[in-house]
Amino acid sequence: MKTIEIKGVSRDQFGKKSSNSLRAEGNVPCVMYREKENLHFYAHESAFRGLIYTPAVYLVNLVVDGTGYNAVMKDIQFHPVTDKVLHIDFMQVSEGKPVTIDIPLKVTGDSAGVKAGGKLRIKRRLLKVRGLTENLPDHLEIDITRLGIGQSIKIGDLSYENLEIIDNKRAMVVSVDVSRISLKEEEAAPEAAAEGEEGEEGPSEEKE
């Protein structure tokens, strides 16, 4: 998994007034949850651009007051109107201890159903898994080569080495639905066949 570094400053003042003061200066209040004492800190909003505005998932190297910690982003809050980042939650991780995280899904292959005129529907972009940090990939691949029209892949159909899938196994991930093009082709096929049969025999003529 890719790593990104974010430098922050610890904070010892909390509450709405303190948080609003930090935001007014372009900073984002954050907390990193740990087994013992949680770490409250802040960093300038520009420091999070590479972490937030991307489909990739990163292992974060948090450097707070010069001390480094390995963490993953767990939750983020945006302003409902301006979409400005209001708060970010992190979770400290360490080697040898599993972590639960959302990993991006990557669809690969050319679906047989799409080639036949079906419509590809991607229902999920992320998959929640549990595993050791050293086993977490950048993305999880789903091969749709054999997926035909009317077929789908559910979470229960997936499995990945050294990872436990946490999401509902009955939830659908990707499907190939019947499209208007494929319906028209199916409707046209019997008509074409009927016309072909009539053309071979030809209309009968009465002899005088």
N, C-alpha and C positions, 0 to 999 in steps of 0.2 A: 504494500500500500504506500502511496505517495505521502511525503511529509511536508508540512509547512510550518514555518516559525512565526510566532507572534510574540512581541514584547509588550509587557504591561507593567503597571505600577499597582502595588497593593493599596487597599483603602481600609481605613478604620472608622469611617463615618458612613452611616447607613440612613435609610429612610428616603421618603419621596423628595424632600428638599435637596438633599445631597445628590441624589441621582439626577434630578433636573438640572442642577448646577453643572454636573459633569457633561450632560448632553448638550447644554448651551455652549460648551467649549468644544463641541465636536467629538466628545469621547463616548464610549459605550460601557456602561456598568456590566460587569461579568461576575460569575461565581464558578469555581471549580469544586465539585463535590469529591470528597475524599473519605476514607474509612474513619478517620478520626475527626480532625477539624477542617471545615470547609475553608477554601481560600477565596476571599473577595478581592477583586482587582478591577482595573479599567485600562482601556487602550483606545487610541484614536480610531475613529470609524474607518479610516483609510487602511488600517492594518488588517481589516477583515475582508476586504474586497476579493482577494484570491481564494478565500475560504467559502464565502457565501454565494457569490455570483458565478457559480460553475456547477455542472452536473456531477463533477468528481467528488469523491469522499476522501478526506485526508486524516492522517494521524497528525495531531497538532503538537509541536514542541513549544510549550508555553514557557516563556522566560519572564518571570515576575521578580523584580528587584534583583536581577542577576542570577536567580536560581531557576534551573530548568526542570520542567515536568512534562511527562508524556500524557496526552489527553485526547479525547474525541469530543466533538460538539454533540450535545444531546438535545438542545432546544434553543429556539431563537424567537424573539418577539419583535414584530414590526408595528409601526404606527398604522392604524387602520385607514388613515387618509393619505399621509405623505409617504408611507412605506419605509420610513426611516427606521434604522435598527435601534430598538429601545433597550434590549437586554439579551445576553447570551449565556446559556448554561453549558458547562463542560463537565466531563467525568474523567477523573484521573485513571490511567490504565498502567499496567506493568506486565512484564514478561512472566509467563507461567500462569497468569490469571485470565480467564475468558472474559470477553466483553460482548455486549449486545449492540449491534449497529446496523444501520440501513446501508446496503451496498447497491450501486446502480446495476440495472439489468441491461445487457447488450444482446440484441437479436441478431443472429447470423444465419446465413443460408438463404436460398431462393425457394420460397414455398411453392409446392406443386399446385396448391389451391389458388394462389395468386396468379400463377402462370395460366391457370384455366379461367381467369376472369374474376376470381373472388376478391373480397376486400379485407386487407389485413387490419385487425383491431388490436392495439396494444393497450391492455387494461391497467398495467402496473409498470412503473419506471424504477421502483426500488424494491428490494427484498430484505426483510429483517432477519439477520442471522446472528448466531452466537459462536464465538471461536476465539482462539488465542490471537493476539495482535500480529504475531509473526506469520500467521496463516491467512490473514485477511487480504483478499485480492483487490485490485483497483476496480474490477467489475465482475459480474457473473454472466456467462454466456448461455444463451438459449438457442439451440439449433432448430429452425423451423422448416428444414428442407422437405421433410415428409408430411408436413401439415397440409391436409386437403380441405376442400370447401366443406363447411359445416363442422370442422374439427377444431379442437382447442387444446391448450396446455394449461393444466392447473398446477398450483404450488406443490400439491402432493405428487406430481409427476417428476419433480426436480430433485436432484441430490448433488451435493458437492463435497469433495474430500475435505475432511477435517473441519467441516462446518455443520452446525445444527440450524435448520430452518425453523424460525419461530412463528412466522405468519400462518394464518388459517390455511390448512392444506386443501380445502375445498374452493378457495378463491381462485378465480381465473386470471391468468397472466397474459395470454395472447390467444387470438382466435382468427379464423378466416371465415368471414360471413359471405352469404350469397349476395352478389351485387346485381344491379340492373343489367349490366352487360352479360353476366353469366346466365341470368334468367332469360334474356332475349335469345341467347344462343341455344338454350335448351328448348325454348318454344319453337325456334326456327328449324331445329333439326328434324322433328317429325314431319313438318310441313314440306321440307325439302325432299325428304324421303318419299313422301306420298306423291309429290309432283314427278319425281324421278321414275316411280313405278308406272305412273300414267303415261309418261313420255315414251317408255320402252314399248308398251303394248300399243299405244296409239288408238285413236278413236276408230270404231268399226264403221265401215261404209256399206250401205245396202246396194246390191247389184240388181240391175234391171233385167 
